[in-house]
Amino acid sequence: MMTTFHATPEFAATLDAQDPLRRFREQFHIPPTPDGGESIYFCGNSLGLQPRTVRAAIEQELESWAQQAVEGHFHGVSPWISYHETMADATARLVGANPLEVIVMNNLTTNLHLLLISFYRPTATRYKVLMEGGAFPSDQYAVESQVKLHGYAPDDAIVELVPRPGEHTLRTEDIEAKIQEIGEELALVLLGGINYYTGQAFDMQAITKSGHAVGATVGFDLAHAAGNLVLHLHDWDVDFACWCSYKYLNSGPGGVSGAFVHERFANRPDLPRLAGWWGHDASERFQMKKGFKPMTGAAGWQLANGQIIALAMHRAALALVDEAGGIAALRRKSEQLTAYLEFILRGLNLPPSILEIITPSEPQARGCQLSLLVHKDGRGLFDYLSEAGVIGDWREPNVIRLAPVPLYNTFGEVQRVGELMAAWAERVR
Ligand SMILES: *Cc1c(COP(=O)(O)O)cnc(C)c1O
């Protein structure tokens, strides 16, 4: 549904009144402003807000530990030994996978390394990795170190995609052309599902198809896509993916990460991997035998027994997504909320010499976030918004990222940010 928008508080209030997700805001702790009001939190792309249900979820596990100690592994409301399994269905729904294909464990960069060990298998002739230029630094370092681990030179093995001159985002046709060009030398395509800086969402299905057509493996870092976009990892035929849970999934700082391994690798004990006892065939895990025998599916990439407190936070947060009607319901509101923010920003009528929105305009090419490239007084705008209680973030050299999220942000907040920016626009114009 796309409405004709208006920039008035009354219009925003009407949209909020019609919002089927409006009751979810009160399930979150909204950070207060110094004067005791509520901040306008547009930073869920960096750290999602705390769901109110998280505290009780943690306390339940603390109670199990206090009362049952080691027996908590096998008894209690949710025995720790199988704790991660209780999230398989919700995780699968979230990313469009079957439960066998997903696992929650570790942190994102750790999972990226574990997956790269299995899925970046360079040979003398096929060893190149295609990435976004200016990918999130952790991804750059992970790939650089993996390339070196295999004895290749990063400058030679890593190929970076850059936008055309004068453009800020990548065209799918250019990504596909680059895949073609590298062809038989291409071992791996590794992109973010959404680029953290520009907010551009990639056509993961088309990219996967192109990568496979030249014989490459295709994986995605979904840090900014999980909980933000509707994903169909299984149907898109993606080989592997991983994501963190503390951004759009509201699972707390340093929260547990998710990993996806396509079903076709579910029964491939021959795939090289770094192993630990939690990835070993669960039926004989406690026999403490020699000889690693991986579990079927993504579970076979686990190393260690689960971080129960982090998993408890994640499970509570995931439950809210399901309660809200799943990712498709979130996305419906999100498209409208971000479109409203774009409408409000365009309504400022600022020339591109002052402010440009570098995030694509097409809904399918972005998620919640809009990235504003501010050529004049960028830091001034950011500080002014911060002082007015708007929490976004600043990325050097001059980008402000604003991400209204569907679970707890409102159209009223977007309208209010527009008013604040209009006052700033008067000053800089
Ligand atoms: C947020 C983010 C990370 C962070 O990695 P951690 O291992 O969770 O610290 C990595 N990659 C991308 C693309 C991100 O957006």
Ligand as a Chemical Component Dictionary entry (heavy atoms), coordinates in Angstrom:
data_LIG
# 
_chem_comp.id                   LIG 
_chem_comp.type                 NON-POLYMER 
_chem_comp.pdbx_formal_charge   0 
_chem_comp.three_letter_code    LIG 
# 
loop_
_chem_comp_atom.comp_id 
_chem_comp_atom.atom_id 
_chem_comp_atom.alt_atom_id 
_chem_comp_atom.type_symbol 
_chem_comp_atom.charge 
_chem_comp_atom.model_Cartn_x 
_chem_comp_atom.model_Cartn_y 
_chem_comp_atom.model_Cartn_z 
_chem_comp_atom.pdbx_ordinal 
LIG C1 C1 C 0 27.499 -5.104 12.203 1  
LIG C2 C2 C 0 28.311 -5.835 11.210 2  
LIG C3 C3 C 0 29.353 -6.687 11.609 3  
LIG C4 C4 C 0 29.727 -6.829 13.057 4  
LIG O1 O1 O 0 30.372 -8.037 13.322 5  
LIG P1 P1 P 0 30.387 -8.673 14.776 6  
LIG O2 O2 O 0 31.124 -9.941 14.591 7  
LIG O3 O3 O 0 28.971 -8.854 15.206 8  
LIG O4 O4 O 0 31.098 -7.731 15.695 9  
LIG C5 C5 C 0 30.038 -7.386 10.623 10 
LIG N1 N1 N 0 29.718 -7.243 9.311  11 
LIG C6 C6 C 0 28.726 -6.426 8.897  12 
LIG C7 C7 C 0 28.398 -6.306 7.451  13 
LIG C8 C8 C 0 28.014 -5.675 9.834  14 
LIG O5 O5 O 0 27.057 -4.838 9.428  15 
# 
loop_
_chem_comp_bond.comp_id 
_chem_comp_bond.atom_id_1 
_chem_comp_bond.atom_id_2 
_chem_comp_bond.value_order 
_chem_comp_bond.pdbx_ordinal 
LIG C1 C2 SING 1  
LIG C2 C3 SING 2  
LIG C2 C8 DOUB 3  
LIG C3 C4 SING 4  
LIG C3 C5 DOUB 5  
LIG C4 O1 SING 6  
LIG O1 P1 SING 7  
LIG P1 O2 DOUB 8  
LIG P1 O3 SING 9  
LIG P1 O4 SING 10 
LIG C5 N1 SING 11 
LIG N1 C6 DOUB 12 
LIG C6 C7 SING 13 
LIG C6 C8 SING 14 
LIG C8 O5 SING 15 
# 
